[in-house]
Amino acid sequence: MGKLDGKVALVTGASRGIGRAIAVLLAKEGAKVALNYHNDVTGAQSVADEIASFGGTAMLSQSDVSVSEEARAMVKKVVENWGRIDVLVNNAGITRDKSMRKLTDEDWVTVINTNLNSVYWCTSAAMPVMIEQKFGRIINLSSYVGQAGNFGQANYAASKGGIIAFTKTAAIELAKFNITVNALAPGFTLTDMLSKVSEVVQDQIKSKIPMGRFGLPEEMAKAVLFLAADADYITGQQINVNGGVFM
Ligand SMILES: NC(=O)c1ccc[n+]([C@@H]2O[C@H](COP(=O)([O-])OP(=O)(O)OC[C@H]3O[C@@H](n4cnc5c(N)ncnc54)[C@H](OP(=O)(O)O)[C@@H]3O)[C@@H](O)[C@H]2O)c1
């Protein structure tokens, strides 16, 4: 018996990295999982294949979550297909790292739309269904950078800090409907996002992490599963999974 038997989950940005690990773990615990991706259909299909290999259920869900209409249509389709939505993991995210002296308006807007506005689009689309069900678990991927700031990441840090503030407000508004809203704040995690950073900078970062290593996507997924399945009285919180890099 899985911890999420009978539940329906939607994971944005599930084609690789942290989203992939979350989708696989939720499916292992019995949830039917909608795998959102933007461009990487091959990656998303390989996640669906992995889920099918252990008898889990998944569907592909192509959508650019930075666009309100697309994000809302995606949520609607999940509910049309499976009749409900219990767990929403707002995970999709991008970086466009530049110091503010070089950052363009486009860099700013694209990151805010993809990382922060998408969280609002998907949450507000899923909310009415969750309210009717009197059950919902919303987990938003923030970052330690949203708590501490980071050189070259003004756009990213603002989006991730915004997620924390949004999470608290949504938690207050939705608590009476048995909907919890929490944020996960990963530290530096071994995914494509981190591999964009040069090796020299990666070594500098690692030297500042008390645990002396980067996180693994599977370690983030375990915390998401906890929030989705075992954290009935936890809402409005940020769970830091960061090897001690920010306390
Ligand atoms: N890695 C880290 O060190 C780290 C640390 C803290 C927080 N985080 C956060 O954790 C989350 C996952 O990060 P990651 O490292 O796993 O990233 P990643 O490996 O770069 O994967 C990003 C995922 O987001 C999807 N995506 C990007 N733009 C999208 C859009 N407009 N619409 C729909 N999907 C979109 C991508 O889909 P396609 O492949 O189809 O493009 C991909 O599945 C992000 O929110 C990130 O900010 C990561």
The ligand as an SDF file (V2000), in Angstrom:
LIG
                    3D

 48 52  0  0  0  0  0  0  0  0999 V2000
   19.3380   22.6480   -8.9330 N   0  0  0  0  0  0  0  0  0  0  0  0
   19.4800   23.4570   -7.9080 C   0  0  0  0  0  0  0  0  0  0  0  0
   20.6070   23.6600   -7.4080 O   0  0  0  0  0  0  0  0  0  0  0  0
   18.2870   24.1240   -7.2960 C   0  0  0  0  0  0  0  0  0  0  0  0
   18.4570   24.7730   -6.0670 C   0  0  0  0  0  0  0  0  0  0  0  0
   17.3750   25.4060   -5.4870 C   0  0  0  0  0  0  0  0  0  0  0  0
   16.1440   25.3950   -6.1000 C   0  0  0  0  0  0  0  0  0  0  0  0
   15.9960   24.7640   -7.3030 N   0  0  0  0  0  0  0  0  0  0  0  0
   14.6710   24.8250   -7.9160 C   0  0  0  0  0  0  0  0  0  0  0  0
   14.1730   23.5200   -8.1320 O   0  0  0  0  0  0  0  0  0  0  0  0
   13.3630   23.4940   -9.3040 C   0  0  0  0  0  0  0  0  0  0  0  0
   13.8650   22.4270  -10.2510 C   0  0  0  0  0  0  0  0  0  0  0  0
   15.2100   22.7380  -10.5920 O   0  0  0  0  0  0  0  0  0  0  0  0
   16.1630   21.7350  -11.3970 P   0  0  0  0  0  0  0  0  0  0  0  0
   17.5160   22.0050  -10.9380 O   0  0  0  0  0  0  0  0  0  0  0  0
   15.6030   20.3690  -11.3680 O   0  0  0  0  0  0  0  0  0  0  0  0
   16.0110   22.3630  -12.8720 O   0  0  0  0  0  0  0  0  0  0  0  0
   16.3240   21.7100  -14.3160 P   0  0  0  0  0  0  0  0  0  0  0  0
   17.0510   20.4310  -14.1930 O   0  0  0  0  0  0  0  0  0  0  0  0
   16.9140   22.8070  -15.1200 O   0  0  0  0  0  0  0  0  0  0  0  0
   14.8440   21.3840  -14.8520 O   0  0  0  0  0  0  0  0  0  0  0  0
   13.9250   22.4170  -15.0280 C   0  0  0  0  0  0  0  0  0  0  0  0
   12.5660   21.8460  -15.3540 C   0  0  0  0  0  0  0  0  0  0  0  0
   11.6560   22.9560  -15.4770 O   0  0  0  0  0  0  0  0  0  0  0  0
   10.9670   22.8580  -16.7210 C   0  0  0  0  0  0  0  0  0  0  0  0
   10.6120   24.1630  -17.2390 N   0  0  0  0  0  0  0  0  0  0  0  0
   11.4100   25.2440  -17.4310 C   0  0  0  0  0  0  0  0  0  0  0  0
   10.6830   26.2560  -17.9550 N   0  0  0  0  0  0  0  0  0  0  0  0
    9.4030   25.7980  -18.0820 C   0  0  0  0  0  0  0  0  0  0  0  0
    8.2030   26.3740  -18.5470 C   0  0  0  0  0  0  0  0  0  0  0  0
    8.1590   27.6290  -18.9920 N   0  0  0  0  0  0  0  0  0  0  0  0
    7.0870   25.6090  -18.5440 N   0  0  0  0  0  0  0  0  0  0  0  0
    7.1170   24.3270  -18.0830 C   0  0  0  0  0  0  0  0  0  0  0  0
    8.2340   23.7340  -17.6400 N   0  0  0  0  0  0  0  0  0  0  0  0
    9.3690   24.4640  -17.6290 C   0  0  0  0  0  0  0  0  0  0  0  0
   11.9340   22.1340  -17.6280 C   0  0  0  0  0  0  0  0  0  0  0  0
   11.1800   21.5850  -18.7110 O   0  0  0  0  0  0  0  0  0  0  0  0
   11.8430   21.2630  -20.1650 P   0  0  0  0  0  0  0  0  0  0  0  0
   12.9400   20.2910  -19.8560 O   0  0  0  0  0  0  0  0  0  0  0  0
   10.7680   20.6810  -20.9750 O   0  0  0  0  0  0  0  0  0  0  0  0
   12.3940   22.5520  -20.6730 O   0  0  0  0  0  0  0  0  0  0  0  0
   12.5270   21.1010  -16.6790 C   0  0  0  0  0  0  0  0  0  0  0  0
   11.6550   20.0030  -16.5510 O   0  0  0  0  0  0  0  0  0  0  0  0
   13.4260   24.9110   -9.8850 C   0  0  0  0  0  0  0  0  0  0  0  0
   12.3150   25.6630   -9.4670 O   0  0  0  0  0  0  0  0  0  0  0  0
   14.6980   25.4670   -9.2890 C   0  0  0  0  0  0  0  0  0  0  0  0
   14.6790   26.8720   -9.2270 O   0  0  0  0  0  0  0  0  0  0  0  0
   17.0310   24.1310   -7.9000 C   0  0  0  0  0  0  0  0  0  0  0  0
  1  2  1  0
  2  3  2  0
  2  4  1  0
  4  5  1  0
  4 48  2  0
  5  6  2  0
  6  7  1  0
  7  8  2  0
  8  9  1  0
  8 48  1  0
  9 10  1  0
  9 46  1  0
 10 11  1  0
 11 12  1  0
 11 44  1  0
 12 13  1  0
 13 14  1  0
 14 15  2  0
 14 16  1  0
 14 17  1  0
 17 18  1  0
 18 19  2  0
 18 20  1  0
 18 21  1  0
 21 22  1  0
 22 23  1  0
 23 24  1  0
 23 42  1  0
 24 25  1  0
 25 26  1  0
 25 36  1  0
 26 27  1  0
 26 35  1  0
 27 28  2  0
 28 29  1  0
 29 30  1  0
 29 35  2  0
 30 31  1  0
 30 32  2  0
 32 33  1  0
 33 34  2  0
 34 35  1  0
 36 37  1  0
 36 42  1  0
 37 38  1  0
 38 39  2  0
 38 40  1  0
 38 41  1  0
 42 43  1  0
 44 45  1  0
 44 46  1  0
 46 47  1  0
M  CHG  2   8   1  16  -1
M  END
$$$$
